[in-house]
Protein backbone atom coordinates (compact mmCIF):
# COMPACT_ATOMS: atom_id res chain seq x y z
CA UNK A 1 0.00 0.00 0.00
CA UNK A 2 1.31 3.42 -0.94
CA UNK A 3 2.47 5.55 1.97
CA UNK A 4 0.39 8.41 0.52
CA UNK A 5 -2.83 6.50 1.23
CA UNK A 6 -4.16 7.42 4.66
CA UNK A 7 -7.79 6.27 4.42
CA UNK A 8 -9.29 3.05 3.07
CA UNK A 9 -12.93 3.33 1.98
CA UNK A 10 -15.34 0.53 1.05
CA UNK A 11 -18.55 1.39 -0.82
CA UNK A 12 -21.12 -1.39 -1.21
CA UNK A 13 -22.99 -1.30 -4.51
CA UNK A 14 -20.31 1.06 -5.74
CA UNK A 15 -20.15 0.04 -9.39
CA UNK A 16 -23.05 2.24 -10.53
CA UNK A 17 -25.40 5.05 -9.58
CA UNK A 18 -24.88 6.99 -6.38
CA UNK A 19 -22.24 4.53 -5.16
CA UNK A 20 -20.10 5.17 -8.21
CA UNK A 21 -20.70 8.90 -7.88
CA UNK A 22 -19.43 8.76 -4.29
CA UNK A 23 -16.39 6.73 -5.35
CA UNK A 24 -15.48 9.20 -8.08
CA UNK A 25 -16.00 12.31 -5.94
CA UNK A 26 -13.99 10.94 -3.02
CA UNK A 27 -11.16 9.77 -5.26
CA UNK A 28 -10.91 13.14 -7.03
CA UNK A 29 -11.27 15.43 -4.03
CA UNK A 30 -9.40 13.35 -1.45
CA UNK A 31 -6.25 11.93 -3.06
CA UNK A 32 -5.18 10.42 0.27
CA UNK A 33 -8.18 8.09 0.15
CA UNK A 34 -8.17 4.71 -1.56
CA UNK A 35 -11.65 3.71 -2.70
CA UNK A 36 -12.73 0.08 -2.90
CA UNK A 37 -15.81 -0.49 -5.04
CA UNK A 38 -17.88 -3.36 -3.69
CA UNK A 39 -19.87 -4.96 -6.50
CA UNK A 40 -22.15 -7.99 -6.57
CA UNK A 41 -21.04 -8.60 -10.15
CA UNK A 42 -17.25 -8.89 -10.02
CA UNK A 43 -16.64 -7.94 -13.67
CA UNK A 44 -18.77 -4.80 -13.39
CA UNK A 45 -16.82 -3.82 -10.30
CA UNK A 46 -13.53 -4.29 -12.11
CA UNK A 47 -14.82 -2.28 -15.08
CA UNK A 48 -15.96 0.61 -12.87
CA UNK A 49 -12.71 0.65 -10.88
CA UNK A 50 -10.58 0.43 -14.02
CA UNK A 51 -12.43 3.38 -15.55
CA UNK A 52 -11.58 5.54 -12.55
CA UNK A 53 -8.05 4.25 -11.99
CA UNK A 54 -7.26 4.97 -15.66
CA UNK A 55 -7.83 8.62 -14.77
CA UNK A 56 -5.07 8.40 -12.17
CA UNK A 57 -7.46 7.88 -9.25
CA UNK A 58 -6.81 5.47 -6.38
CA UNK A 59 -9.64 2.98 -6.90
CA UNK A 60 -9.93 -0.81 -6.84
CA UNK A 61 -12.78 -3.30 -6.55
CA UNK A 62 -13.87 -6.36 -4.62
CA UNK A 63 -16.67 -8.83 -5.28
CA UNK A 64 -19.29 -8.22 -2.61
CA UNK A 65 -22.89 -9.41 -2.60
CA UNK A 66 -24.54 -8.00 0.54
CA UNK A 67 -27.14 -10.80 0.51
CA UNK A 68 -24.47 -13.53 0.64
CA UNK A 69 -22.60 -14.04 3.93
CA UNK A 70 -19.81 -16.01 2.24
CA UNK A 71 -19.26 -13.17 -0.23
CA UNK A 72 -19.16 -10.62 2.61
CA UNK A 73 -16.63 -12.71 4.55
CA UNK A 74 -14.44 -13.18 1.47
CA UNK A 75 -14.45 -9.42 0.81
CA UNK A 76 -13.46 -8.73 4.40
CA UNK A 77 -10.64 -11.26 4.19
CA UNK A 78 -9.35 -9.74 0.94
CA UNK A 79 -9.36 -6.21 2.36
CA UNK A 80 -7.82 -7.31 5.65
CA UNK A 81 -5.03 -9.16 3.83
CA UNK A 82 -4.14 -6.18 1.66
CA UNK A 83 -4.80 -3.20 3.94
CA UNK A 84 -5.14 -4.60 7.50
CA UNK A 85 -7.83 -2.05 8.34
CA UNK A 86 -10.83 -0.10 7.04
CA UNK A 87 -11.36 3.60 7.76
CA UNK A 88 -14.72 4.24 6.11
CA UNK A 89 -17.63 1.92 5.32
CA UNK A 90 -20.42 3.33 3.16
CA UNK A 91 -23.45 1.05 3.18
CA UNK A 92 -24.83 2.15 -0.18
CA UNK A 93 -26.18 -1.06 -1.76
CA UNK A 94 -29.94 -0.88 -2.02
CA UNK A 95 -32.94 -1.82 -4.14
CA UNK A 96 -36.44 -0.44 -4.74
CA UNK A 97 -38.89 -2.98 -6.08
CA UNK A 98 -42.26 -1.46 -5.17
CA UNK A 99 -44.59 -1.32 -8.17
CA UNK A 100 -42.18 -3.03 -10.55
CA UNK A 101 -43.91 -6.40 -10.58
CA UNK A 102 -47.65 -6.62 -9.93
CA UNK A 103 -47.45 -10.40 -9.42
CA UNK A 104 -45.12 -10.30 -6.42
CA UNK A 105 -46.71 -10.82 -3.01
CA UNK A 106 -46.22 -8.29 -0.23
CA UNK A 107 -44.31 -10.87 1.82
CA UNK A 108 -41.90 -11.51 -1.07
CA UNK A 109 -41.55 -7.80 -1.80
CA UNK A 110 -40.63 -7.05 1.81
CA UNK A 111 -38.28 -10.03 2.03
CA UNK A 112 -36.31 -9.08 -1.07
CA UNK A 113 -36.14 -5.40 -0.13
CA UNK A 114 -35.09 -5.96 3.46
CA UNK A 115 -32.58 -8.65 2.52
CA UNK A 116 -30.54 -6.05 0.66
CA UNK A 117 -31.43 -2.76 2.33
CA UNK A 118 -31.40 -3.91 5.98
CA UNK A 119 -30.06 -7.42 6.47
CA UNK A 120 -27.26 -6.74 4.00
CA UNK A 121 -26.23 -3.45 5.62
CA UNK A 122 -26.24 -5.06 9.07
CA UNK A 123 -24.29 -8.13 7.95
CA UNK A 124 -21.64 -6.05 6.18
CA UNK A 125 -21.27 -3.71 9.16
CA UNK A 126 -20.87 -6.59 11.59
CA UNK A 127 -18.29 -8.31 9.39
CA UNK A 128 -16.17 -5.19 8.96
CA UNK A 129 -16.35 -3.81 12.51
CA UNK A 130 -13.05 -5.47 13.52
CA UNK A 131 -11.28 -3.74 10.61
CA UNK A 132 -12.97 -0.42 11.34
CA UNK A 133 -11.83 -0.66 14.95
CA UNK A 134 -8.24 -0.65 13.67
CA UNK A 135 -8.76 2.83 12.20
CA UNK A 136 -7.77 5.97 14.11
CA UNK A 137 -11.01 7.63 12.97
CA UNK A 138 -13.60 5.08 11.82
CA UNK A 139 -16.63 6.36 9.94
CA UNK A 140 -19.84 4.58 8.99
CA UNK A 141 -22.28 6.05 6.47
CA UNK A 142 -25.69 4.53 5.77
CA UNK A 143 -27.29 5.68 2.52
CA UNK A 144 -30.89 6.24 3.56
CA UNK A 145 -33.71 8.35 2.11
CA UNK A 146 -36.11 11.07 3.18
CA UNK A 147 -38.75 8.53 2.15
CA UNK A 148 -37.93 6.76 5.42
CA UNK A 149 -38.83 9.83 7.49
CA UNK A 150 -41.74 9.07 9.82
CA UNK A 151 -42.29 12.80 10.28
CA UNK A 152 -42.86 13.24 6.54
CA UNK A 153 -45.05 10.17 6.30
CA UNK A 154 -47.20 11.32 9.24
CA UNK A 155 -47.77 14.75 7.68
CA UNK A 156 -50.58 14.06 5.22
CA UNK A 157 -50.11 17.49 3.66
CA UNK A 158 -46.55 16.58 2.73
CA UNK A 159 -46.32 15.28 -0.87
CA UNK A 160 -43.83 12.64 0.32
CA UNK A 161 -46.60 10.99 2.37
CA UNK A 162 -48.43 10.22 -0.89
CA UNK A 163 -45.52 8.26 -2.34
CA UNK A 164 -46.76 4.84 -1.26
CA UNK A 165 -43.75 2.53 -1.47
CA UNK A 166 -44.23 0.37 1.63
CA UNK A 167 -41.23 -1.91 1.27
CA UNK A 168 -38.67 0.69 0.22
CA UNK A 169 -39.87 3.41 2.59
CA UNK A 170 -40.07 1.17 5.65
CA UNK A 171 -36.66 -0.33 4.86
CA UNK A 172 -35.11 3.15 5.00
CA UNK A 173 -36.88 3.86 8.29
CA UNK A 174 -35.41 0.62 9.61
CA UNK A 175 -32.00 1.56 8.21
CA UNK A 176 -32.05 4.78 10.24
CA UNK A 177 -32.77 2.77 13.39
CA UNK A 178 -29.92 0.42 12.49
CA UNK A 179 -27.65 3.44 12.12
CA UNK A 180 -28.70 4.73 15.55
CA UNK A 181 -27.99 1.32 17.05
CA UNK A 182 -24.40 1.48 15.83
CA UNK A 183 -24.02 5.17 16.68
CA UNK A 184 -24.96 4.38 20.28
CA UNK A 185 -23.00 1.14 20.49
CA UNK A 186 -19.82 2.72 19.09
CA UNK A 187 -20.12 6.19 20.66
CA UNK A 188 -17.33 5.52 23.14
CA UNK A 189 -14.92 4.26 20.49
CA UNK A 190 -14.52 7.41 18.43
CA UNK A 191 -16.75 6.27 15.55
CA UNK A 192 -18.69 8.73 13.41
CA UNK A 193 -21.92 6.99 12.36
CA UNK A 194 -24.57 8.78 10.28
CA UNK A 195 -27.41 8.36 7.78
CA UNK A 196 -27.41 10.24 4.50
CA UNK A 197 -30.19 11.01 2.03
CA UNK A 198 -28.65 11.65 -1.42
CA UNK A 199 -31.87 13.13 -2.83
CA UNK A 200 -33.96 12.15 -5.84
CA UNK A 201 -31.17 11.24 -8.23
CA UNK A 202 -31.28 9.99 -11.83
CA UNK A 203 -30.02 6.42 -11.46
CA UNK A 204 -30.98 2.94 -12.57
CA UNK A 205 -32.97 2.58 -9.31
CA UNK A 206 -35.18 5.57 -10.17
CA UNK A 207 -35.33 4.58 -13.85
CA UNK A 208 -33.36 7.81 -14.42
CA UNK A 209 -36.36 9.97 -13.49
CA UNK A 210 -34.70 11.90 -10.67
CA UNK A 211 -33.73 15.54 -11.34
CA UNK A 212 -30.42 15.30 -9.46
CA UNK A 213 -27.09 14.05 -10.76
CA UNK A 214 -24.98 11.37 -9.11
CA UNK A 215 -22.39 14.05 -8.35
CA UNK A 216 -25.02 16.01 -6.42
CA UNK A 217 -26.17 12.82 -4.70
CA UNK A 218 -22.61 12.17 -3.53
CA UNK A 219 -22.08 15.55 -1.83
CA UNK A 220 -23.35 14.77 1.66
CA UNK A 221 -22.14 11.17 1.68
CA UNK A 222 -18.62 12.39 0.92
CA UNK A 223 -18.85 15.00 3.66
CA UNK A 224 -19.88 12.36 6.20
CA UNK A 225 -17.21 9.96 4.96
CA UNK A 226 -14.50 12.53 5.60
CA UNK A 227 -15.63 13.90 8.98
CA UNK A 228 -12.94 14.89 11.43
CA UNK A 229 -12.81 14.07 15.14
CA UNK A 230 -15.25 16.92 15.90
CA UNK A 231 -17.78 15.76 13.30
CA UNK A 232 -21.33 14.78 14.13
CA UNK A 233 -22.57 11.28 14.85
CA UNK A 234 -26.04 9.74 15.05
CA UNK A 235 -27.61 12.15 12.53
CA UNK A 236 -29.89 11.90 9.50
CA UNK A 237 -29.16 14.54 6.87
CA UNK A 238 -29.04 15.57 3.23
CA UNK A 239 -26.84 18.17 1.57
CA UNK A 240 -29.49 20.72 2.59
CA UNK A 241 -29.22 19.84 6.28
CA UNK A 242 -30.82 17.75 9.02
CA UNK A 243 -33.89 15.67 8.15
CA UNK A 244 -36.65 15.06 10.70
CA UNK A 245 -36.88 11.45 11.80
TABEL-V487439 format. One record per backbone hydrogen bond with DSSP energy under -0.5 kcal/mol. CO is the residue of the C=O (numbers start at 1). NH is the residue of the N-H. If there is no record, write none. Layout:
CO;NH / CO;NH
This chain:
2;5 / 4;6 / 7;9 / 7;34 / 8;87 / 8;88 / 9;36 / 10;12 / 10;90 / 11;14 / 11;38 / 13;16 / 16;19 / 16;20 / 17;21 / 18;22 / 19;23 / 20;24 / 21;25 / 22;26 / 23;27 / 24;28 / 25;29 / 26;30 / 30;33 / 32;6 / 32;7 / 33;35 / 34;9 / 35;37 / 35;60 / 36;11 / 36;38 / 37;39 / 37;62 / 38;14 / 39;64 / 40;42 / 41;45 / 42;46 / 43;47 / 44;48 / 45;49 / 46;50 / 47;51 / 48;52 / 49;53 / 50;54 / 52;55 / 52;57 / 53;56 / 57;59 / 58;35 / 60;37 / 62;39 / 64;66 / 65;68 / 67;69 / 68;72 / 69;73 / 70;74 / 71;75 / 72;76 / 73;77 / 74;78 / 75;79 / 76;80 / 77;81 / 78;82 / 79;83 / 79;84 / 80;84 / 87;139 / 88;10 / 89;91 / 89;141 / 90;12 / 90;92 / 91;143 / 97;100 / 101;104 / 105;109 / 106;110 / 107;111 / 108;112 / 109;113 / 110;114 / 111;115 / 112;116 / 113;117 / 114;118 / 114;119 / 114;120 / 115;120 / 116;121 / 118;122 / 119;123 / 120;124 / 121;125 / 122;126 / 123;127 / 124;128 / 125;129 / 128;132 / 129;133 / 131;86 / 131;134 / 132;135 / 138;192 / 139;89 / 140;194 / 141;91 / 141;143 / 142;144 / 142;196 / 144;198 / 145;148 / 146;149 / 148;150 / 149;153 / 150;154 / 151;155 / 152;155 / 154;156 / 155;158 / 158;161 / 159;162 / 160;163 / 162;164 / 163;165 / 165;169 / 166;170 / 167;171 / 168;172 / 169;173 / 170;174 / 171;175 / 172;176 / 173;177 / 174;178 / 175;179 / 176;180 / 177;181 / 178;182 / 179;183 / 180;184 / 181;185 / 182;186 / 184;187 / 186;189 / 186;191 / 187;190 / 191;193 / 192;140 / 193;234 / 194;142 / 195;237 / 196;144 / 196;198 / 199;201 / 200;212 / 201;203 / 203;208 / 204;207 / 206;209 / 212;202 / 213;217 / 214;218 / 215;219 / 216;219 / 218;222 / 219;223 / 220;224 / 221;225 / 222;226 / 223;226 / 224;227 / 228;231 / 235;195 / 236;243 / 237;197 / 238;241 / 241;238 / 245;150
